[in-house]
Amino acid sequence: MSLFQNHTRREALGGMKEDVVCVQMFVTRDEDSGKVGRTLKEVFGDVGPAATMILGVRFVSEEMRAC
């Protein structure tokens, strides 16, 4: 499940995006980093949670990828 699907689910349960204080993103392909960053900004705006993006990781299984 992707970060943004979790975010939508949290809002449905009464949580708000302002409640998110930290986001960790693991991106397997460098060329996807811009899209991930832009989507994070789109969801949270200019002042979002503390964020860490790790590039070039390999997952044990492709099923671990969110998208």
mmCIF file of the N, C-alpha and C atoms, coordinates in Angstrom:
data_MODEL
# 
_entry.id   MODEL 
# 
loop_
_atom_site.group_PDB 
_atom_site.id 
_atom_site.type_symbol 
_atom_site.label_atom_id 
_atom_site.label_alt_id 
_atom_site.label_comp_id 
_atom_site.label_asym_id 
_atom_site.label_entity_id 
_atom_site.label_seq_id 
_atom_site.pdbx_PDB_ins_code 
_atom_site.Cartn_x 
_atom_site.Cartn_y 
_atom_site.Cartn_z 
_atom_site.occupancy 
_atom_site.B_iso_or_equiv 
_atom_site.pdbx_formal_charge 
_atom_site.auth_seq_id 
_atom_site.auth_comp_id 
_atom_site.auth_asym_id 
_atom_site.auth_atom_id 
_atom_site.pdbx_PDB_model_num 
ATOM 1   N N  . MET A 1 1  ? 0.850   -1.174 0.000   1.00 0.00 ? 1  MET A N  1 
ATOM 2   C CA . MET A 1 1  ? 0.000   0.000  0.000   1.00 0.00 ? 1  MET A CA 1 
ATOM 3   C C  . MET A 1 1  ? 0.892   1.232  0.000   1.00 0.00 ? 1  MET A C  1 
ATOM 4   N N  . SER A 1 2  ? 0.573   2.198  -0.804  1.00 0.00 ? 2  SER A N  1 
ATOM 5   C CA . SER A 1 2  ? 1.420   3.378  -0.921  1.00 0.00 ? 2  SER A CA 1 
ATOM 6   C C  . SER A 1 2  ? 1.181   4.357  0.219   1.00 0.00 ? 2  SER A C  1 
ATOM 7   N N  . LEU A 1 3  ? 2.137   5.239  0.377   1.00 0.00 ? 3  LEU A N  1 
ATOM 8   C CA . LEU A 1 3  ? 2.052   6.294  1.383   1.00 0.00 ? 3  LEU A CA 1 
ATOM 9   C C  . LEU A 1 3  ? 0.754   7.068  1.238   1.00 0.00 ? 3  LEU A C  1 
ATOM 10  N N  . PHE A 1 4  ? 0.389   7.382  0.016   1.00 0.00 ? 4  PHE A N  1 
ATOM 11  C CA . PHE A 1 4  ? -0.767  8.232  -0.213  1.00 0.00 ? 4  PHE A CA 1 
ATOM 12  C C  . PHE A 1 4  ? -2.076  7.486  0.002   1.00 0.00 ? 4  PHE A C  1 
ATOM 13  N N  . GLN A 1 5  ? -2.079  6.174  -0.219  1.00 0.00 ? 5  GLN A N  1 
ATOM 14  C CA . GLN A 1 5  ? -3.251  5.373  0.122   1.00 0.00 ? 5  GLN A CA 1 
ATOM 15  C C  . GLN A 1 5  ? -3.397  5.321  1.637   1.00 0.00 ? 5  GLN A C  1 
ATOM 16  N N  . ASN A 1 6  ? -2.281  5.167  2.359   1.00 0.00 ? 6  ASN A N  1 
ATOM 17  C CA . ASN A 1 6  ? -2.331  5.184  3.823   1.00 0.00 ? 6  ASN A CA 1 
ATOM 18  C C  . ASN A 1 6  ? -2.849  6.522  4.323   1.00 0.00 ? 6  ASN A C  1 
ATOM 19  N N  . HIS A 1 7  ? -2.415  7.601  3.692   1.00 0.00 ? 7  HIS A N  1 
ATOM 20  C CA . HIS A 1 7  ? -2.845  8.950  4.070   1.00 0.00 ? 7  HIS A CA 1 
ATOM 21  C C  . HIS A 1 7  ? -4.356  9.083  3.913   1.00 0.00 ? 7  HIS A C  1 
ATOM 22  N N  . THR A 1 8  ? -4.885  8.617  2.800   1.00 0.00 ? 8  THR A N  1 
ATOM 23  C CA . THR A 1 8  ? -6.325  8.685  2.551   1.00 0.00 ? 8  THR A CA 1 
ATOM 24  C C  . THR A 1 8  ? -7.088  7.854  3.574   1.00 0.00 ? 8  THR A C  1 
ATOM 25  N N  . ARG A 1 9  ? -6.580  6.686  3.886   1.00 0.00 ? 9  ARG A N  1 
ATOM 26  C CA . ARG A 1 9  ? -7.221  5.826  4.887   1.00 0.00 ? 9  ARG A CA 1 
ATOM 27  C C  . ARG A 1 9  ? -7.214  6.511  6.257   1.00 0.00 ? 9  ARG A C  1 
ATOM 28  N N  . ARG A 1 10 ? -6.101  7.134  6.624   1.00 0.00 ? 10 ARG A N  1 
ATOM 29  C CA . ARG A 1 10 ? -5.983  7.811  7.910   1.00 0.00 ? 10 ARG A CA 1 
ATOM 30  C C  . ARG A 1 10 ? -7.020  8.932  8.016   1.00 0.00 ? 10 ARG A C  1 
ATOM 31  N N  . GLU A 1 11 ? -7.190  9.698  6.934   1.00 0.00 ? 11 GLU A N  1 
ATOM 32  C CA . GLU A 1 11 ? -8.193  10.761 6.951   1.00 0.00 ? 11 GLU A CA 1 
ATOM 33  C C  . GLU A 1 11 ? -9.595  10.194 7.130   1.00 0.00 ? 11 GLU A C  1 
ATOM 34  N N  . ALA A 1 12 ? -9.887  9.059  6.510   1.00 0.00 ? 12 ALA A N  1 
ATOM 35  C CA . ALA A 1 12 ? -11.204 8.432  6.640   1.00 0.00 ? 12 ALA A CA 1 
ATOM 36  C C  . ALA A 1 12 ? -11.468 8.011  8.081   1.00 0.00 ? 12 ALA A C  1 
ATOM 37  N N  . LEU A 1 13 ? -10.400 7.730  8.831   1.00 0.00 ? 13 LEU A N  1 
ATOM 38  C CA . LEU A 1 13 ? -10.540 7.315  10.229  1.00 0.00 ? 13 LEU A CA 1 
ATOM 39  C C  . LEU A 1 13 ? -10.454 8.488  11.199  1.00 0.00 ? 13 LEU A C  1 
ATOM 40  N N  . GLY A 1 14 ? -10.379 9.714  10.681  1.00 0.00 ? 14 GLY A N  1 
ATOM 41  C CA . GLY A 1 14 ? -10.373 10.892 11.538  1.00 0.00 ? 14 GLY A CA 1 
ATOM 42  C C  . GLY A 1 14 ? -9.020  11.561 11.683  1.00 0.00 ? 14 GLY A C  1 
ATOM 43  N N  . GLY A 1 15 ? -7.963  10.953 11.157  1.00 0.00 ? 15 GLY A N  1 
ATOM 44  C CA . GLY A 1 15 ? -6.646  11.589 11.197  1.00 0.00 ? 15 GLY A CA 1 
ATOM 45  C C  . GLY A 1 15 ? -6.558  12.657 10.122  1.00 0.00 ? 15 GLY A C  1 
ATOM 46  N N  . MET A 1 16 ? -5.640  13.581 10.314  1.00 0.00 ? 16 MET A N  1 
ATOM 47  C CA . MET A 1 16 ? -5.465  14.648 9.334   1.00 0.00 ? 16 MET A CA 1 
ATOM 48  C C  . MET A 1 16 ? -4.016  14.676 8.877   1.00 0.00 ? 16 MET A C  1 
ATOM 49  N N  . LYS A 1 17 ? -3.772  15.227 7.700   1.00 0.00 ? 17 LYS A N  1 
ATOM 50  C CA . LYS A 1 17 ? -2.403  15.273 7.205   1.00 0.00 ? 17 LYS A CA 1 
ATOM 51  C C  . LYS A 1 17 ? -1.508  16.092 8.129   1.00 0.00 ? 17 LYS A C  1 
ATOM 52  N N  . GLU A 1 18 ? -2.073  17.016 8.866   1.00 0.00 ? 18 GLU A N  1 
ATOM 53  C CA . GLU A 1 18 ? -1.298  17.801 9.820   1.00 0.00 ? 18 GLU A CA 1 
ATOM 54  C C  . GLU A 1 18 ? -0.769  16.936 10.969  1.00 0.00 ? 18 GLU A C  1 
ATOM 55  N N  . ASP A 1 19 ? -1.346  15.748 11.162  1.00 0.00 ? 19 ASP A N  1 
ATOM 56  C CA . ASP A 1 19 ? -0.893  14.825 12.203  1.00 0.00 ? 19 ASP A CA 1 
ATOM 57  C C  . ASP A 1 19 ? 0.382   14.083 11.800  1.00 0.00 ? 19 ASP A C  1 
ATOM 58  N N  . VAL A 1 20 ? 0.705   14.079 10.515  1.00 0.00 ? 20 VAL A N  1 
ATOM 59  C CA . VAL A 1 20 ? 1.891   13.366 10.025  1.00 0.00 ? 20 VAL A CA 1 
ATOM 60  C C  . VAL A 1 20 ? 3.117   14.220 10.310  1.00 0.00 ? 20 VAL A C  1 
ATOM 61  N N  . VAL A 1 21 ? 4.077   13.664 11.048  1.00 0.00 ? 21 VAL A N  1 
ATOM 62  C CA . VAL A 1 21 ? 5.271   14.434 11.405  1.00 0.00 ? 21 VAL A CA 1 
ATOM 63  C C  . VAL A 1 21 ? 6.522   13.969 10.672  1.00 0.00 ? 21 VAL A C  1 
ATOM 64  N N  . CYS A 1 22 ? 6.501   12.759 10.114  1.00 0.00 ? 22 CYS A N  1 
ATOM 65  C CA . CYS A 1 22 ? 7.687   12.223 9.461   1.00 0.00 ? 22 CYS A CA 1 
ATOM 66  C C  . CYS A 1 22 ? 7.281   11.263 8.345   1.00 0.00 ? 22 CYS A C  1 
ATOM 67  N N  . VAL A 1 23 ? 7.965   11.362 7.215   1.00 0.00 ? 23 VAL A N  1 
ATOM 68  C CA . VAL A 1 23 ? 7.712   10.481 6.078   1.00 0.00 ? 23 VAL A CA 1 
ATOM 69  C C  . VAL A 1 23 ? 9.048   9.915  5.615   1.00 0.00 ? 23 VAL A C  1 
ATOM 70  N N  . GLN A 1 24 ? 9.086   8.610  5.382   1.00 0.00 ? 24 GLN A N  1 
ATOM 71  C CA . GLN A 1 24 ? 10.272  7.959  4.817   1.00 0.00 ? 24 GLN A CA 1 
ATOM 72  C C  . GLN A 1 24 ? 9.884   7.358  3.480   1.00 0.00 ? 24 GLN A C  1 
ATOM 73  N N  . MET A 1 25 ? 10.673  7.663  2.452   1.00 0.00 ? 25 MET A N  1 
ATOM 74  C CA . MET A 1 25 ? 10.393  7.157  1.112   1.00 0.00 ? 25 MET A CA 1 
ATOM 75  C C  . MET A 1 25 ? 11.609  6.377  0.628   1.00 0.00 ? 25 MET A C  1 
ATOM 76  N N  . PHE A 1 26 ? 11.379  5.193  0.105   1.00 0.00 ? 26 PHE A N  1 
ATOM 77  C CA . PHE A 1 26 ? 12.437  4.358  -0.447  1.00 0.00 ? 26 PHE A CA 1 
ATOM 78  C C  . PHE A 1 26 ? 12.150  4.219  -1.936  1.00 0.00 ? 26 PHE A C  1 
ATOM 79  N N  . VAL A 1 27 ? 12.974  4.829  -2.762  1.00 0.00 ? 27 VAL A N  1 
ATOM 80  C CA . VAL A 1 27 ? 12.738  4.903  -4.200  1.00 0.00 ? 27 VAL A CA 1 
ATOM 81  C C  . VAL A 1 27 ? 13.789  4.057  -4.909  1.00 0.00 ? 27 VAL A C  1 
ATOM 82  N N  . THR A 1 28 ? 13.327  3.103  -5.711  1.00 0.00 ? 28 THR A N  1 
ATOM 83  C CA . THR A 1 28 ? 14.262  2.180  -6.354  1.00 0.00 ? 28 THR A CA 1 
ATOM 84  C C  . THR A 1 28 ? 14.925  2.770  -7.589  1.00 0.00 ? 28 THR A C  1 
ATOM 85  N N  . ARG A 1 29 ? 14.251  3.674  -8.286  1.00 0.00 ? 29 ARG A N  1 
ATOM 86  C CA . ARG A 1 29 ? 14.820  4.244  -9.515  1.00 0.00 ? 29 ARG A CA 1 
ATOM 87  C C  . ARG A 1 29 ? 14.987  5.754  -9.361  1.00 0.00 ? 29 ARG A C  1 
ATOM 88  N N  . ASP A 1 30 ? 16.196  6.239  -9.630  1.00 0.00 ? 30 ASP A N  1 
ATOM 89  C CA . ASP A 1 30 ? 16.477  7.669  -9.509  1.00 0.00 ? 30 ASP A CA 1 
ATOM 90  C C  . ASP A 1 30 ? 15.491  8.522  -10.305 1.00 0.00 ? 30 ASP A C  1 
ATOM 91  N N  . GLU A 1 31 ? 15.107  8.042  -11.490 1.00 0.00 ? 31 GLU A N  1 
ATOM 92  C CA . GLU A 1 31 ? 14.223  8.840  -12.346 1.00 0.00 ? 31 GLU A CA 1 
ATOM 93  C C  . GLU A 1 31 ? 12.831  9.021  -11.744 1.00 0.00 ? 31 GLU A C  1 
ATOM 94  N N  . ASP A 1 32 ? 12.473  8.250  -10.731 1.00 0.00 ? 32 ASP A N  1 
ATOM 95  C CA . ASP A 1 32 ? 11.174  8.398  -10.066 1.00 0.00 ? 32 ASP A CA 1 
ATOM 96  C C  . ASP A 1 32 ? 11.208  9.409  -8.925  1.00 0.00 ? 32 ASP A C  1 
ATOM 97  N N  . SER A 1 33 ? 12.390  9.842  -8.517  1.00 0.00 ? 33 SER A N  1 
ATOM 98  C CA . SER A 1 33 ? 12.504  10.694 -7.329  1.00 0.00 ? 33 SER A CA 1 
ATOM 99  C C  . SER A 1 33 ? 11.776  12.025 -7.497  1.00 0.00 ? 33 SER A C  1 
ATOM 100 N N  . GLY A 1 34 ? 11.844  12.632 -8.671  1.00 0.00 ? 34 GLY A N  1 
ATOM 101 C CA . GLY A 1 34 ? 11.143  13.897 -8.898  1.00 0.00 ? 34 GLY A CA 1 
ATOM 102 C C  . GLY A 1 34 ? 9.641   13.750 -8.762  1.00 0.00 ? 34 GLY A C  1 
ATOM 103 N N  . LYS A 1 35 ? 9.098   12.698 -9.339  1.00 0.00 ? 35 LYS A N  1 
ATOM 104 C CA . LYS A 1 35 ? 7.654   12.451 -9.264  1.00 0.00 ? 35 LYS A CA 1 
ATOM 105 C C  . LYS A 1 35 ? 7.223   12.213 -7.815  1.00 0.00 ? 35 LYS A C  1 
ATOM 106 N N  . VAL A 1 36 ? 8.013   11.450 -7.081  1.00 0.00 ? 36 VAL A N  1 
ATOM 107 C CA . VAL A 1 36 ? 7.691   11.179 -5.678  1.00 0.00 ? 36 VAL A CA 1 
ATOM 108 C C  . VAL A 1 36 ? 7.718   12.482 -4.881  1.00 0.00 ? 36 VAL A C  1 
ATOM 109 N N  . GLY A 1 37 ? 8.749   13.298 -5.087  1.00 0.00 ? 37 GLY A N  1 
ATOM 110 C CA . GLY A 1 37 ? 8.854   14.578 -4.383  1.00 0.00 ? 37 GLY A CA 1 
ATOM 111 C C  . GLY A 1 37 ? 7.710   15.522 -4.711  1.00 0.00 ? 37 GLY A C  1 
ATOM 112 N N  . ARG A 1 38 ? 7.366   15.606 -5.995  1.00 0.00 ? 38 ARG A N  1 
ATOM 113 C CA . ARG A 1 38 ? 6.248   16.476 -6.397  1.00 0.00 ? 38 ARG A CA 1 
ATOM 114 C C  . ARG A 1 38 ? 4.927   16.002 -5.797  1.00 0.00 ? 38 ARG A C  1 
ATOM 115 N N  . THR A 1 39 ? 4.722   14.695 -5.756  1.00 0.00 ? 39 THR A N  1 
ATOM 116 C CA . THR A 1 39 ? 3.483   14.154 -5.187  1.00 0.00 ? 39 THR A CA 1 
ATOM 117 C C  . THR A 1 39 ? 3.415   14.432 -3.692  1.00 0.00 ? 39 THR A C  1 
ATOM 118 N N  . LEU A 1 40 ? 4.539   14.305 -3.005  1.00 0.00 ? 40 LEU A N  1 
ATOM 119 C CA . LEU A 1 40 ? 4.580   14.626 -1.574  1.00 0.00 ? 40 LEU A CA 1 
ATOM 120 C C  . LEU A 1 40 ? 4.184   16.086 -1.354  1.00 0.00 ? 40 LEU A C  1 
ATOM 121 N N  . LYS A 1 41 ? 4.737   16.988 -2.168  1.00 0.00 ? 41 LYS A N  1 
ATOM 122 C CA . LYS A 1 41 ? 4.405   18.412 -2.044  1.00 0.00 ? 41 LYS A CA 1 
ATOM 123 C C  . LYS A 1 41 ? 2.934   18.662 -2.370  1.00 0.00 ? 41 LYS A C  1 
ATOM 124 N N  . GLU A 1 42 ? 2.407   17.954 -3.368  1.00 0.00 ? 42 GLU A N  1 
ATOM 125 C CA . GLU A 1 42 ? 1.001   18.098 -3.740  1.00 0.00 ? 42 GLU A CA 1 
ATOM 126 C C  . GLU A 1 42 ? 0.083   17.698 -2.585  1.00 0.00 ? 42 GLU A C  1 
ATOM 127 N N  . VAL A 1 43 ? 0.437   16.637 -1.887  1.00 0.00 ? 43 VAL A N  1 
ATOM 128 C CA . VAL A 1 43 ? -0.393  16.145 -0.783  1.00 0.00 ? 43 VAL A CA 1 
ATOM 129 C C  . VAL A 1 43 ? -0.261  17.036 0.449   1.00 0.00 ? 43 VAL A C  1 
ATOM 130 N N  . PHE A 1 44 ? 0.973   17.422 0.803   1.00 0.00 ? 44 PHE A N  1 
ATOM 131 C CA . PHE A 1 44 ? 1.203   18.120 2.064   1.00 0.00 ? 44 PHE A CA 1 
ATOM 132 C C  . PHE A 1 44 ? 1.404   19.620 1.927   1.00 0.00 ? 44 PHE A C  1 
ATOM 133 N N  . GLY A 1 45 ? 1.616   20.140 0.736   1.00 0.00 ? 45 GLY A N  1 
ATOM 134 C CA . GLY A 1 45 ? 1.835   21.571 0.555   1.00 0.00 ? 45 GLY A CA 1 
ATOM 135 C C  . GLY A 1 45 ? 3.283   21.958 0.804   1.00 0.00 ? 45 GLY A C  1 
ATOM 136 N N  . ASP A 1 46 ? 3.518   23.271 0.890   1.00 0.00 ? 46 ASP A N  1 
ATOM 137 C CA . ASP A 1 46 ? 4.881   23.785 1.032   1.00 0.00 ? 46 ASP A CA 1 
ATOM 138 C C  . ASP A 1 46 ? 5.523   23.450 2.370   1.00 0.00 ? 46 ASP A C  1 
ATOM 139 N N  . VAL A 1 47 ? 4.726   23.353 3.416   1.00 0.00 ? 47 VAL A N  1 
ATOM 140 C CA . VAL A 1 47 ? 5.271   23.043 4.744   1.00 0.00 ? 47 VAL A CA 1 
ATOM 141 C C  . VAL A 1 47 ? 4.711   21.692 5.169   1.00 0.00 ? 47 VAL A C  1 
ATOM 142 N N  . GLY A 1 48 ? 5.434   20.649 4.826   1.00 0.00 ? 48 GLY A N  1 
ATOM 143 C CA . GLY A 1 48 ? 4.993   19.297 5.132   1.00 0.00 ? 48 GLY A CA 1 
ATOM 144 C C  . GLY A 1 48 ? 5.779   18.701 6.278   1.00 0.00 ? 48 GLY A C  1 
ATOM 145 N N  . PRO A 1 49 ? 5.640   17.410 6.473   1.00 0.00 ? 49 PRO A N  1 
ATOM 146 C CA . PRO A 1 49 ? 6.362   16.722 7.545   1.00 0.00 ? 49 PRO A CA 1 
ATOM 147 C C  . PRO A 1 49 ? 7.849   16.607 7.202   1.00 0.00 ? 49 PRO A C  1 
ATOM 148 N N  . ALA A 1 50 ? 8.647   16.298 8.209   1.00 0.00 ? 50 ALA A N  1 
ATOM 149 C CA . ALA A 1 50 ? 10.052  15.979 7.952   1.00 0.00 ? 50 ALA A CA 1 
ATOM 150 C C  . ALA A 1 50 ? 10.068  14.791 7.001   1.00 0.00 ? 50 ALA A C  1 
ATOM 151 N N  . ALA A 1 51 ? 10.931  14.843 6.000   1.00 0.00 ? 51 ALA A N  1 
ATOM 152 C CA . ALA A 1 51 ? 10.911  13.793 4.982   1.00 0.00 ? 51 ALA A CA 1 
ATOM 153 C C  . ALA A 1 51 ? 12.323  13.330 4.656   1.00 0.00 ? 51 ALA A C  1 
ATOM 154 N N  . THR A 1 52 ? 12.458  12.026 4.483   1.00 0.00 ? 52 THR A N  1 
ATOM 155 C CA . THR A 1 52 ? 13.712  11.415 4.059   1.00 0.00 ? 52 THR A CA 1 
ATOM 156 C C  . THR A 1 52 ? 13.423  10.567 2.834   1.00 0.00 ? 52 THR A C  1 
ATOM 157 N N  . MET A 1 53 ? 14.229  10.767 1.778   1.00 0.00 ? 53 MET A N  1 
ATOM 158 C CA . MET A 1 53 ? 14.092  9.949  0.578   1.00 0.00 ? 53 MET A CA 1 
ATOM 159 C C  . MET A 1 53 ? 15.410  9.210  0.361   1.00 0.00 ? 53 MET A C  1 
ATOM 160 N N  . ILE A 1 54 ? 15.325  7.895  0.320   1.00 0.00 ? 54 ILE A N  1 
ATOM 161 C CA . ILE A 1 54 ? 16.486  7.048  0.063   1.00 0.00 ? 54 ILE A CA 1 
ATOM 162 C C  . ILE A 1 54 ? 16.382  6.564  -1.380  1.00 0.00 ? 54 ILE A C  1 
ATOM 163 N N  . LEU A 1 55 ? 17.408  6.823  -2.186  1.00 0.00 ? 55 LEU A N  1 
ATOM 164 C CA . LEU A 1 55 ? 17.398  6.449  -3.603  1.00 0.00 ? 55 LEU A CA 1 
ATOM 165 C C  . LEU A 1 55 ? 18.243  5.215  -3.861  1.00 0.00 ? 55 LEU A C  1 
ATOM 166 N N  . GLY A 1 56 ? 17.826  4.445  -4.854  1.00 0.00 ? 56 GLY A N  1 
ATOM 167 C CA . GLY A 1 56 ? 18.622  3.333  -5.339  1.00 0.00 ? 56 GLY A CA 1 
ATOM 168 C C  . GLY A 1 56 ? 18.564  2.075  -4.503  1.00 0.00 ? 56 GLY A C  1 
ATOM 169 N N  . VAL A 1 57 ? 17.542  1.933  -3.678  1.00 0.00 ? 57 VAL A N  1 
ATOM 170 C CA . VAL A 1 57 ? 17.425  0.732  -2.852  1.00 0.00 ? 57 VAL A CA 1 
ATOM 171 C C  . VAL A 1 57 ? 16.932  -0.440 -3.688  1.00 0.00 ? 57 VAL A C  1 
ATOM 172 N N  . ARG A 1 58 ? 17.257  -1.628 -3.248  1.00 0.00 ? 58 ARG A N  1 
ATOM 173 C CA . ARG A 1 58 ? 16.718  -2.852 -3.859  1.00 0.00 ? 58 ARG A CA 1 
ATOM 174 C C  . ARG A 1 58 ? 15.896  -3.576 -2.809  1.00 0.00 ? 58 ARG A C  1 
ATOM 175 N N  . PHE A 1 59 ? 14.696  -3.944 -3.176  1.00 0.00 ? 59 PHE A N  1 
ATOM 176 C CA . PHE A 1 59 ? 13.855  -4.711 -2.276  1.00 0.00 ? 59 PHE A CA 1 
ATOM 177 C C  . PHE A 1 59 ? 14.109  -6.198 -2.485  1.00 0.00 ? 59 PHE A C  1 
ATOM 178 N N  . VAL A 1 60 ? 13.911  -6.971 -1.443  1.00 0.00 ? 60 VAL A N  1 
ATOM 179 C CA . VAL A 1 60 ? 14.090  -8.416 -1.528  1.00 0.00 ? 60 VAL A CA 1 
ATOM 180 C C  . VAL A 1 60 ? 13.129  -9.006 -2.548  1.00 0.00 ? 60 VAL A C  1 
ATOM 181 N N  . SER A 1 61 ? 11.925  -8.464 -2.588  1.00 0.00 ? 61 SER A N  1 
ATOM 182 C CA . SER A 1 61 ? 10.892  -8.951 -3.499  1.00 0.00 ? 61 SER A CA 1 
ATOM 183 C C  . SER A 1 61 ? 10.234  -7.759 -4.188  1.00 0.00 ? 61 SER A C  1 
ATOM 184 N N  . GLU A 1 62 ? 9.930   -7.884 -5.465  1.00 0.00 ? 62 GLU A N  1 
ATOM 185 C CA . GLU A 1 62 ? 9.233   -6.825 -6.196  1.00 0.00 ? 62 GLU A CA 1 
ATOM 186 C C  . GLU A 1 62 ? 7.873   -6.516 -5.579  1.00 0.00 ? 62 GLU A C  1 
ATOM 187 N N  . GLU A 1 63 ? 7.281   -7.473 -4.874  1.00 0.00 ? 63 GLU A N  1 
ATOM 188 C CA . GLU A 1 63 ? 5.978   -7.265 -4.240  1.00 0.00 ? 63 GLU A CA 1 
ATOM 189 C C  . GLU A 1 63 ? 6.035   -6.201 -3.147  1.00 0.00 ? 63 GLU A C  1 
ATOM 190 N N  . MET A 1 64 ? 7.229   -5.874 -2.677  1.00 0.00 ? 64 MET A N  1 
ATOM 191 C CA . MET A 1 64 ? 7.385   -4.867 -1.634  1.00 0.00 ? 64 MET A CA 1 
ATOM 192 C C  . MET A 1 64 ? 7.235   -3.449 -2.179  1.00 0.00 ? 64 MET A C  1 
ATOM 193 N N  . ARG A 1 65 ? 7.310   -3.282 -3.495  1.00 0.00 ? 65 ARG A N  1 
ATOM 194 C CA . ARG A 1 65 ? 7.164   -1.957 -4.098  1.00 0.00 ? 65 ARG A CA 1 
ATOM 195 C C  . ARG A 1 65 ? 5.719   -1.505 -4.005  1.00 0.00 ? 65 ARG A C  1 
ATOM 196 N N  . ALA A 1 66 ? 5.512   -0.236 -3.656  1.00 0.00 ? 66 ALA A N  1 
ATOM 197 C CA . ALA A 1 66 ? 4.156   0.300  -3.546  1.00 0.00 ? 66 ALA A CA 1 
ATOM 198 C C  . ALA A 1 66 ? 3.574   0.646  -4.909  1.00 0.00 ? 66 ALA A C  1 
ATOM 199 N N  . CYS A 1 67 ? 4.414   1.000  -5.854  1.00 0.00 ? 67 CYS A N  1 
ATOM 200 C CA . CYS A 1 67 ? 3.910   1.361  -7.187  1.00 0.00 ? 67 CYS A CA 1 
ATOM 201 C C  . CYS A 1 67 ? 4.966   1.104  -8.221  1.00 0.00 ? 67 CYS A C  1 
# 
